[in-house]
Amino acid sequence: MYWSNCFIPTLRENPAGADTPSHQLLLRAGMVRPFAPGIYTYLPLAQRSLLKIRARIREEMEQAGAQEFYLPALHLTGTLKRLGQKEESHNSAGFSFAASSQQIFDQIAGNELRSYKQLPQVWYQIRPDFRDDSQPASGPLRLRQFTLLEAYSFDVDLSGLNRSFQLMREIFERIFSRCGLELIIAEASLPEIGALEANRFMVINNAGEETIAQCDSCSYTADLGKATSRLPAIEDEDWSEAPVEFPTPGVRTIEALTIFPGGAPAERQIKTLVYLLDGQMVLALVRGDHQLNETKLAASTGAKEILPAQPDVIKQALGAYPGSLGAVGVTRFPIIADHALKGRKNMTTGANRDDFHLRGVSLERDIKVRQWADLRTISEGEGCPACDGRLNLAGAVEIARISKLGQSVLSVLDREGKGTSVAVGNYVIVIEQILVCIVEGHYDRDGIIWPLAVAPFSVIITPVNYKEDALGEAADEIYRKLTESNIEVLLDDRDERPGVKFKDADLIGVPLRITIGSKKLQQGKVELTVRSTKESQDIDLDSVIDVAREKLKSVFVK
């Protein structure tokens, strides 16, 4: 294509409010424009790269035997309610936009799959999706609207599901490798009750809204909703008497109680948090110096809706406001406690009486814990659960997730003619996140450095003065021959200063640049520059096509 025919609105300066490299460069390179918070318009250059990412996905999925569907976006509202699916919107005709394709895939599988001989199957579609995000941040790193690869595997048993899960993991790794991404795979919290295992594909980035834990000595990696750690043992003093109430006027926080005369260190306090889990009040207990992880609370209880109880509701239920709460003597509401509290004694907690606390509390003697679970968020430097190493925390961006959902309500006949439940897996990729994370990992002070597999163009031809007959004719001829060789080329035919053209070529990040200048052309040569290394060399005009083709293969194709 000729630049003069393209819409590439580049910018010289970073726009206000663009804080991350990807946000700045995608705007400056004329690839995206903001429409609303978390919603972007993808301009032609970005669309070319997005289409290539989709092509890489389809190639790998096809090679593995996965089959692409095109499913309805409108679903019958009653069907969604029966299946427990979220409805994004509905109208008077009884249709809704669902947040998942699972119900239609399940319907097709239920109607059409009858025998183990038809399994395994991997089905997918690529569709628009939306996130209910009230405060999207970090520019395009956190989107409200995006394009989703959503895939499901169907297997006759769990061993088959394990194979499909591993296959999809390998497919995803190949996709991201071809796109030039370096990522890590983290253990993840389970997406629903009955699920067996989940992994998240993450790119390390301090601007990411996720946090992952990595061991400094082994391969252990997990998100904060799944990560566990080793804690040093704490020896408690014996306390055989019943808990003793003592006044703590004005003490409302863990920290305040640590400095209050007769108080206790944070690790010897019990923090009592009150939640409504699917409408039921529950007391969640963690150590005073630990933070409750709501994802873990949901996973351990199976709750779909988790809301912190309001102070007035807590006061009515327990007799005190937050800051003086405890679980001693509580029998009306379920109590779930973190494993770090198991066996602890001589602890201090709220007395369920404003401005009073209890000391000498033994968890197993004084509190009727219904369930013990991993509830806390790990901290930097804690011990790795898999080895003697230490855990480090890092910001990250999630671009994909794979999950073993386990046995489903679908059934087929097995080899003995008996009905058996179909095992299902779920696999998703956020396609725009790939684009953004590529930019986050491939840039320099001059602009984007696209990997060849996803670059909007492979070669840019930059004549110093296209209107000069000899330069324009040479540029057109090189353009024609490269195009005939199925190489995607952008020819900068604009009437601009050479410096402007060079800066724009670097900014949009085309992998290979062919510069045509008067002096070198008179010598029968042009200049070829590799964007990633800035390495330049003079090439004979007669051999430029072969050299460019070879350079693309040797430098960029792995």
N, C-alpha and C positions, 0 to 999 in steps of 0.2 A: 504494500500500500504506500501511497504518497502522503507525506505528513500534511500537505496542504489540503488534502481531502479528509483528514482525520480530525476528530474532536479530542484534543489532548490539552486541556487548559492547565498548563504548569504554572507554578507559583515560585517566586524568588525567595520569599521569607516564610517562616513557620507561622501558621495561623494562630491567633489567640485561642487559648483553651486546649490546644493540642499538646499533651504532655508526654506521650510515649513515642518512641521512634516510629513505630508502625503508623500511628495516627498522623504524625507530622509528614512522613514520606508519602503515604497514600494520598493525602491531600495535595501536597506539593507536586507530586508526579501526575496529577490530573486523573487519578484512578477512582476516587470516591468523593462524594459530597454528602454532608449531613442533611437528613430530611427532618428528623426529630431525634430526641435523646434515645440512643440505642438503635436507631434505624438509619441506614445509609443507602444512597443511590450508588450503584456500581457502574461507572462509566466504561466506555468501550475497551480501554486497555485492561482494566481489572476484569471485565467480563471475559476477555480472551484467556486470561490466566485461570479464571474460575472454570471455564469450559474445559481447559486442559486438565485441571485437577479432577473434574468429573470423569474425563476420559481415562485417566490413570486408574481411578476407582473402578470404572466399568471393566477395564481390561483385566484387572486382577480378580474381580468378582467372577467374570466370565470364565477365566482360566481355571478357577476353582470349582466351576459347575453351578455357581449361584445364578438365579434367574430373576430378571427384572420385571416388575409389575407396574401397571399404572392404575391406581386405585381411586375410587371416588373420594372427594374431599368432604362431601355432605353425607351425613349419616342420620339414620332415623333416631330421633331423640329417645324413644322408648328402648331401643336396642342398647344405646349407650348406658342408660340408667341400669338396665338389667346386668350389664357387664361391668358396672362400676367404673366406667370411663369418665374422664373429665370432659365437660362440654364447654367449648370456648364461647359459643353464641348459638342462638336458636331463633326461629321465626314461627309464625302462626301456622305454617304448613307442616310443622312437626319435624323439621330437619335441623341438625346441629353440625358445627365444625368440631371434630374430635381432636384431642391432643395426641393421638396415637393411631397407628395403622393396625394395631394388634387385633382389634375386634373383627376387621374384615379378613385379615389373614386367617384368624381362627375360624371364621365362618366358612371360608373356602376350604380350609383343611378339614373341618368337620363334615362338610358335605361331600368332599371328593376323595379324601384319603381313607381307605378302608382296610388296607393290608400292609403288613410289614414290608412286603415286596416293593411298595411305593416309596419307602424311606431309605436313606435320609433325603430331605429336601432343604434347600436354603433359598429363601425368597426375600426380595428386597424391593424397595422403591426409593427414589430420590424426590423429595417434596419440600415445599416451604413449611416452616414451623415458626412458632412464636413462643416467647417467654414472658411470663407475667412478672416484670421487674420494675418496681416503682422508682428505683434510683440507679439506672445503669451508669457505670463508671468506666474509666480507662479507655474511652473512645471505642474503636471497633473490637477491642478485646472482650467486651461484654455487650452482647447484642440482644435486642428485643425480637428482631426478625432475622431469620437465617434459613439456610437450606440444609436439610438433614438427609443423610443416608440412614435409612431404617431397615434393618434386616432381621429375619427370624429363621432359626433352624428348627427342624422337626425330626426327631429320632425315635426309634422304637424303644430305647431304654437309656439309662443314665450313662452307660459306657459309650453309647453312640453320641450322646450329648457331649461327653468329655472330648471325643474326637473332633466334633464340630467346633467346639469352643477353641481347641488348640489350632484347628485349621483357620478359623476366623482371626485369631490372634496373629498368626503368621501372615495372613493376607493384609491385615492392617499394618503390620510392621513393614511389609514390602511397599505398600502404598506410600507411607510416610517417608521411607528411605528414598523412593523415586522422586518425591517432592523436595528432597533436600533437608528434611527435618531430623534433628537429633532429639530424641524423646526418651522418657523413662516410663515404665509400666508400674503402676502402683496398685497394691491391694486396695479395694474399695469397700465401703459399706454396702450392704445388700439392698437392692432396690425395692424389694417387697418380701412379705412373709412367704416362706417356702423356697426362696431363692437359695442357691447353694454356694455361689462364688461370683465375684465381680472384680474386674480390673479397669483401671482408668489409664488412658494414654495421655501423658502430661508433658508439657514443654516448660522447662525451668525459666521463669521470668519474674522478676521482682514486682512488676506491675500487675501480675496475675492475682485474681481474687481468691484463688485456692491456696492451701498450704499443704505441703507434703513433708513426711519425715523420711530421712534416708540415713542408713547406718554408715559410719565412717570406716567400718571394717568388713562388712559383708554386703550382700545384695538386697537386704531387707529394705523395702520401700512401701509406704502406705500413706493414704490420705488421713486427715485428722479424724474422720469419722470411723476409721478402722484401726488406726495405729495404736499399739500398746507398747508398754515399756517395762523395764525392770526398775523397781524402787528399792532403795536400801531398807532393811528391816528397822523397825522402831520398837524399842523396848519400853513398855508402859509400866508404871509403878502399880503394884497391887492396890486394889481398893475394894474391900469386901463389904463395906457399908452401902446403904441405899444412897442414891444421888442426893446432893445437898443443894438447896436453892440459895442463891445469894443475890443481893441487889446490884444492878449495873446501870445506874441512872445515866441516860443520854448515850449509852453504847448501842450503836446500830450496825456496826460493820465488824468483819473479822479483824481487820487491822486495829480498830479501836479497842477490841477486847484483848489484843496482844499486849497493849501498853497499860491497860487498866489494872490497878492494884488487885491482886488475887485472880487475875484473868488467866490466859493460857496462850502458849505459842500457837500459831496458825495450824501446824501439823497435829496439834492435840485438840483441835476443835472439830465439831461436826457442823457442816453447813447444810441447812435445811431449805430446800427450794420447793415451791408449790406450783404444780402445773395442772392444767386441764388436758387430759389425753382423751381425745374423742368425746369430750364433755364430762369425763369422770375426773374428779380431783384425786391427785396422786402426790405423795411426798417423795422427793428425790434427794438422797443424802450423799454428799461427797466430803472429803477431807477439807478442812478450812483453807488450806493453801492450794487446793485444786479447783479447776473450773469445770462445770458441767458441760458436756457435749450433747447438744440436742439431737444430733444425728444418731448418736449411740443410744440415747434414750428412746428414740423412735424405733430403732432396730431391735432393741431388747424387749420392747413392749408390744410391737406391732401396730402402734398408733399411727393413724394417717394424719391427724390434726393435733398439733402440739401448741398450746397457748399458755404463757405464764399467767397464773391467776392474779387478779387485781387485788390491791391491798385491802379494800373494803370486804371483798369476798373472803379473803384469807382471815381477816379479823372475825368475821361472823362464824367461820368454820372452826378456827383453832383458838380464838380468844385473844390473839395478839397480832400486831402488825409485823411485817418483815423486819428483821433485826433482833427479834426476841423469840424466834420460832425454834421448835424442836419436835422430835418424834417420840419422846418418852411418854408413855401412857396413851398414845394415839391408837385407836382401834377402828375408828369409823372409816378411815381412808387407807388404801393400799400404800405400802412403803417399799420403795426400791432403793437399795444401797450399793454404792460402788465397792468393788472388790478390795480396794485399799483400806477400807474400814473393817474388813472381816477380822474378828478376833481382838479388835482394839478395846481397851478398857481405860478407866480413869480419864475419860474425855469430857470436854465441856461443850455445852450446847444451850440453845435458848430454852426457856421454861414455859413457853406459850403463855406468858404473862409479861406485858410490856415492862421494860426496864428490869427484868430479872433473867438470870441464867442458872443452869444446873452444872455442877461439877461432880466428878466421880461416876460418870455414865459408862456402863459396859454395854456395848452394842448387842451382844447376844443375850444378855440378861435383862436389859431394860427396854429394848426396842423390838417390836414385833415386825421384823423385816420379812416381807412376803417374797422378795426376789433379790438375789445378789447378781450384779451384772457389771460389765465394764462401762462406766459412765463418764469418766473424766477425759479431758483433753490433755494429751501429753505435752511436755515442755522441752525446750532446747537442752541438750546435754544429758538427758536421762538415758538409762541403760537400754541397749538393744535387746529385744526379747529373744532373738535368734542366736546371739553370740555375746562376746564380752565387750563389744564396741559401744560407741555412744551415738545417739541420734541427733542429727542436725535438721533444722527446719528451713524450708525454702519456699518462696512464692512460686506459683505455677499456674499455667493455663491448661484447662482440659480441652482436648480436641476430639476425644472418642471414649467410648465405654463399651465393654462387653460383659454380658451377664449370663450365668446359668440360672434360668428361671425355675428349672426342675420339672417335676411331673405336672401335667396340665389336666384339664377336664376332657381334653380330646382323647379318643381311644381308637385303636386299630386292632385287627386280629393278628396274633403272633403266630409263630411257626406251628403251634399246636392247635390253632383255631380258636384260641381263647382271647377275650378282650384284654388289652393292656394299655395303660396310659402312655400318651405320647410325651416325650421329654422335649422341652422347648428352651431355646437360647435366644437372646436379644443382643443386637449389635448396632451401634449408632456412631456416626461421624458428623460433626458440625463442619460443613465444607468451608464456609467463610473463615472459620478459625484457622484452617490450614493456611489460607492466603495470608492472614494477618501474622501468624507465627513465623511463616517463611520470611516476611519482611523484618520481623523482630530479630531474626537470627542471621540475616544476610543484607548488610548495609555497611557503608562507610560514610565519611563526612560529605561525600559528593552525592550520595543517593542510594537507591536500591541496587542490589546485586542479585538478579534473578537466577536461580538454577535453570538450566536449559529446558528441563522437562515441563516447566510451568511458565516460562518467560512468554510475554505477549508476542514478542518477535524474537527470532534467533539472531538476526543480523540487522544492523542499521548502517545504511550507506550515507555518508556525510560529505557531499561535495562542498568545498569551501565557498564556491560561488556557482550555484546551479545555473544561473543565467549565462555564464560564460560557455560558449558553444562546446568547446572541447570537454570541459568538465561535465556539463549536462549530458552530452552524448555518452561519455564513459560511464557515468552513473546509471543512465538508462540501460546500457548494454549489460553492465554487471547485474543490475536488478532483474533484467529479463532472464539471464542465464541461471541465477540463483533460484528464481521462481520456478523455472523449468526443472530444476533439481529438487523441487518440493521443499525448499527452504523458505521459511516465512521471513519476509524482508520488509523493513520500513525504510523508505528513501526520504531523507530530509531535503525537500526541494524548496524550503521557505527562503524568502529574501531577508535573511537575518545575518548578523555578524557571525563569523566562525566561532567566537567564544561562546555566544548564546547557544549555538547548535551543540557544541561540545558539552556544555553544562547540562543541557536538556537530555542529551544522549546518556550521560552518566546518571542523571536524576532518575530517568525511567528504567534504567538498569538492563538494557538489552545486552546479552552476553558478548557479542562480537561487533566491533565497529570497523568499517572500511572507510578511511578518509581519503578523499581525492583532492589534491592540491595542484596548482599550475606547475610549479617547479618540478615536482616528482613525476607528474604525468608526462612532462616533456622528456623525462628520462625513461618513460615506459614503466613507471612504478606507481603503486599506491601503498598507503600505510594501513596495516591491520593491527588492531588493539584489542586485547582481551580485557573485558570489564573487570573481572574479579582480581586480576593481578596488576593491571595497568601496563602489562608488558606489550610493547609495540615492536613491529618489524616491517621493513620495506619488502614488498612482494612485487614480482613482475606482473604487469597487467594481464599477460596471457595466461598466467597460472593462478590468478587470484581465486577463481572458482574452486579449483582442486584444493588449494591450500586452505581456503575457508571451510570447505567440506571436511577435510581431514582434521582441521583444528577443532571443529565442533565435535567430531567423534573422539579425538584423543584427549581433549581437555575436559569436555563436559559429560560425555556418555560413559557411565561406569559399567 
